[in-house]
Amino acid sequence: MTRIAIIGSGPTGIYALKGLIRSKAPLAITVYEESPDAGKGTPYHPAVNDRAMLANIASIEIPIIVETLVGWLSARSFDELQAMGIEHGAIGDREFYPRVVLGDYLAAQFWSLVALGMAAGHSIDVCASHKVTDIRLGEDDITLAVQSGDGSSSDVVFDHVVMATGHDWPANTETSPGYFVSPWPASAIRQIGPVSVAVLGTSLSGIDAVVSIAGAHGIFLRDEEGMLGYQAAKSSDGLKMTMMSRKGLLPEADFYCPIPYEPLTLCTQDAMARAIAEGPAGLLDKIFELFRIELAAADPDYAGHIGLAFATVEDFSGRYFRDREEAPPFAWAARNLAEAKLNKAGRMTVQWRYAILRMHEVIAAAIPHLNTEDLDRFHRHFKTVFVDDYATVPHESIERLLALHRAKRLKVLGLGEDYGIEKNDAEPGVTVKLGDRTFRFAAFVDATGQHPLSASDLPFPSLRQQKVVKEAKTRAGELEGSFKRTGGVDVDDDFRPIITTNACRNLYCVSVPFLLHKLPFVQGITSAHQLGIKVAKAILEAAGPKEPNAGAELLSLR
Ligand SMILES: Cc1cc2nc3c(=O)[nH]c(=O)nc-3n(C[C@H](O)[C@H](O)[C@H](O)COP(=O)(O)OP(=O)(O)OC[C@H]3O[C@@H](n4cnc5c(N)ncnc54)[C@H](O)[C@@H]3O)c2cc1C
């Protein structure tokens, strides 16, 4: 039997498993999971999250595993739902739930897949509390060094290895007194006292941070009219939080739109493929032109309002954010939330938002083809628009920010481009310098999210020493064949690191931080689905049809 290892049982590993068990030939699959409970993934694990942290993906958007999230929730008992803090009547396919609830759902789906796979004749070994510490590429196979929870180590040999190791969490969160390099695990930042706290980042991770800290010092409560308020404990009167980012903007509220997505008319996959086929010269401007005409056709009023006809790659984000930058952030957030709620109730779609949301998926396919200059322009000027548009947050998250602001516990500070954040060894926390203004905070949390990693950051020493896995190449200049290594990991279309020696090529790198350089939107459960299914297909093609596996025919997985 073909021996396959999946390292990591988060969403990407789960979708890879789903793809693999469709195999007609029986497979020997081993899933290694560092944490004691397999199938939850890092952002959805109770060891990392506060119960209050909400997922920003609704059931309707999650590619089906075995059941939908809504189907799984509806089948839970009254007691189970109560333990999750969910009312039966509030289950809906566009609702948002705590991330730990998603973790329970994902784990249940994972174990259902394991049962289905075994019933179909595969051998599936789930090794929880097993950390893969090294990957060694042989000529024909791959050896994994595995450390189990009891401290023992072993070497195990496989034909194919899927690296679905996901997010990269720092081992130590509070690296110096009052200085937290990540908002996770939530249990660490909940220890912050009732002091002045700076949170760097105003997106979902920043919201996670302020909601966790606020939860440790008080409660969120709804009044009779349904308005959410926040009350700090008497002993926590000193709690004052400031969220900081360059623009000082808060994220927008989740907006209603038709799902599955309606087709685009001008910025289509075919149009993008034609632009890519013409070569890298001027590609970003061609992409921008497709983006511009689609947006203008989708929402002419919006196009006129922002002067889209005159927009360029360099100045589009300025036009996109201008109204928001001119408004006080909490006033804007309250207005935007009211509009989003109204649109959700009336099933109304804001066309410009929907067009940008759909276009980010089409444009993503062209990013790996940009030359060095255009890739830099894209990251510097254009990417932010798409991230802002798709990383909208649950309405309740905005309500919490507004409640904290009304309770005088939360402010937002725009840092601009010229600022400094300094640690002072004598005192906990940081000093923030903004021109001639200075702000002192007794605690600091970096909530800027997952940063891209490169080949030299791979957590497997032999892979680094063998130097066979390289940084991704980007076309430099017009000359055919002139490339520069610019970051991430160099992978082919099936996410196999491009290896030029005679080492085994059956390693698949679908670990998000190593892909972000060339695939900046590859975040979220929908991406985990695309990655997992893609590598499973590649493995099944490479493994080739062997003896038929009658059991696989019985699988009714969609
Ligand atoms: C805080 C946060 C919140 C997010 N919220 C959302 C959201 O609400 N909606 C959404 O769509 N996306 C969200 N995302 C995006 C997220 O990338 C994906 O949803 C998803 O978790 C990616 O799945 P994954 O399996 O690739 O990685 P992960 O979920 O990180 O899973 C990787 C797994 O691999 C295991 N592992 C790692 N290294 C090893 C090793 N050496 N040996 C054995 N096991 C190992 C880990 O323990 C983990 O279980 C969020 C991301 C973050 C960081």
The ligand as an SDF file (V2000), in Angstrom:
LIG
                    3D

 53 58  0  0  0  0  0  0  0  0999 V2000
   -6.2130   33.3940   15.0880 C   0  0  0  0  0  0  0  0  0  0  0  0
   -6.7180   32.9690   13.7650 C   0  0  0  0  0  0  0  0  0  0  0  0
   -8.0700   32.9610   13.5240 C   0  0  0  0  0  0  0  0  0  0  0  0
   -8.5610   32.5200   12.3160 C   0  0  0  0  0  0  0  0  0  0  0  0
   -9.8960   32.5330   12.1310 N   0  0  0  0  0  0  0  0  0  0  0  0
  -10.3910   32.1070   10.9650 C   0  0  0  0  0  0  0  0  0  0  0  0
  -11.7990   32.1020   10.7430 C   0  0  0  0  0  0  0  0  0  0  0  0
  -12.5640   32.5150   11.5970 O   0  0  0  0  0  0  0  0  0  0  0  0
  -12.2520   31.6550    9.5470 N   0  0  0  0  0  0  0  0  0  0  0  0
  -11.4000   31.2010    8.5800 C   0  0  0  0  0  0  0  0  0  0  0  0
  -11.8630   30.7870    7.5150 O   0  0  0  0  0  0  0  0  0  0  0  0
  -10.0760   31.2040    8.7770 N   0  0  0  0  0  0  0  0  0  0  0  0
   -9.5480   31.6500    9.9240 C   0  0  0  0  0  0  0  0  0  0  0  0
   -8.2020   31.6470   10.1110 N   0  0  0  0  0  0  0  0  0  0  0  0
   -7.3260   31.2060    9.0180 C   0  0  0  0  0  0  0  0  0  0  0  0
   -6.7210   29.7990    9.1880 C   0  0  0  0  0  0  0  0  0  0  0  0
   -5.5550   29.8640    8.4140 O   0  0  0  0  0  0  0  0  0  0  0  0
   -7.4870   28.6480    8.5950 C   0  0  0  0  0  0  0  0  0  0  0  0
   -8.8410   28.7320    8.9090 O   0  0  0  0  0  0  0  0  0  0  0  0
   -7.0150   27.2370    9.0290 C   0  0  0  0  0  0  0  0  0  0  0  0
   -6.8080   27.1310   10.4150 O   0  0  0  0  0  0  0  0  0  0  0  0
   -5.7610   26.7760    8.3390 C   0  0  0  0  0  0  0  0  0  0  0  0
   -5.7110   25.3900    8.5630 O   0  0  0  0  0  0  0  0  0  0  0  0
   -4.3660   24.5740    8.6130 P   0  0  0  0  0  0  0  0  0  0  0  0
   -4.7430   23.1670    8.8030 O   0  0  0  0  0  0  0  0  0  0  0  0
   -3.5600   24.9130    7.4150 O   0  0  0  0  0  0  0  0  0  0  0  0
   -3.5630   25.1350    9.8560 O   0  0  0  0  0  0  0  0  0  0  0  0
   -3.8320   24.9980   11.4100 P   0  0  0  0  0  0  0  0  0  0  0  0
   -5.2500   25.2270   11.7240 O   0  0  0  0  0  0  0  0  0  0  0  0
   -2.8240   25.8700   12.0450 O   0  0  0  0  0  0  0  0  0  0  0  0
   -3.5050   23.4690   11.7510 O   0  0  0  0  0  0  0  0  0  0  0  0
   -2.2010   22.9360   11.7050 C   0  0  0  0  0  0  0  0  0  0  0  0
   -2.1290   21.7180   12.6030 C   0  0  0  0  0  0  0  0  0  0  0  0
   -0.8440   21.1420   12.4790 O   0  0  0  0  0  0  0  0  0  0  0  0
   -0.3640   20.7690   13.7670 C   0  0  0  0  0  0  0  0  0  0  0  0
    1.1010   20.7600   13.6880 N   0  0  0  0  0  0  0  0  0  0  0  0
    1.9070   21.8140   13.4180 C   0  0  0  0  0  0  0  0  0  0  0  0
    3.1920   21.4300   13.3850 N   0  0  0  0  0  0  0  0  0  0  0  0
    3.2040   20.0990   13.6310 C   0  0  0  0  0  0  0  0  0  0  0  0
    4.2420   19.1290   13.7230 C   0  0  0  0  0  0  0  0  0  0  0  0
    5.5200   19.4560   13.5330 N   0  0  0  0  0  0  0  0  0  0  0  0
    3.9020   17.8480   14.0060 N   0  0  0  0  0  0  0  0  0  0  0  0
    2.5990   17.4880   14.1940 C   0  0  0  0  0  0  0  0  0  0  0  0
    1.5770   18.3830   14.1170 N   0  0  0  0  0  0  0  0  0  0  0  0
    1.8770   19.6620   13.8290 C   0  0  0  0  0  0  0  0  0  0  0  0
   -0.9340   21.8330   14.6800 C   0  0  0  0  0  0  0  0  0  0  0  0
   -0.9710   21.3940   16.0190 O   0  0  0  0  0  0  0  0  0  0  0  0
   -2.3210   22.0380   14.0750 C   0  0  0  0  0  0  0  0  0  0  0  0
   -3.2750   21.1670   14.6200 O   0  0  0  0  0  0  0  0  0  0  0  0
   -7.6770   32.0930   11.3040 C   0  0  0  0  0  0  0  0  0  0  0  0
   -6.3130   32.1290   11.5350 C   0  0  0  0  0  0  0  0  0  0  0  0
   -5.8250   32.5640   12.7380 C   0  0  0  0  0  0  0  0  0  0  0  0
   -4.3600   32.6110   12.9540 C   0  0  0  0  0  0  0  0  0  0  0  0
  1  2  1  0
  2  3  1  0
  2 52  2  0
  3  4  2  0
  4  5  1  0
  4 50  1  0
  5  6  2  0
  6  7  1  0
  6 13  1  0
  7  8  2  0
  7  9  1  0
  9 10  1  0
 10 11  2  0
 10 12  1  0
 12 13  2  0
 13 14  1  0
 14 15  1  0
 14 50  1  0
 15 16  1  0
 16 17  1  0
 16 18  1  0
 18 19  1  0
 18 20  1  0
 20 21  1  0
 20 22  1  0
 22 23  1  0
 23 24  1  0
 24 25  2  0
 24 26  1  0
 24 27  1  0
 27 28  1  0
 28 29  2  0
 28 30  1  0
 28 31  1  0
 31 32  1  0
 32 33  1  0
 33 34  1  0
 33 48  1  0
 34 35  1  0
 35 36  1  0
 35 46  1  0
 36 37  1  0
 36 45  1  0
 37 38  2  0
 38 39  1  0
 39 40  1  0
 39 45  2  0
 40 41  1  0
 40 42  2  0
 42 43  1  0
 43 44  2  0
 44 45  1  0
 46 47  1  0
 46 48  1  0
 48 49  1  0
 50 51  2  0
 51 52  1  0
 52 53  1  0
M  END
$$$$
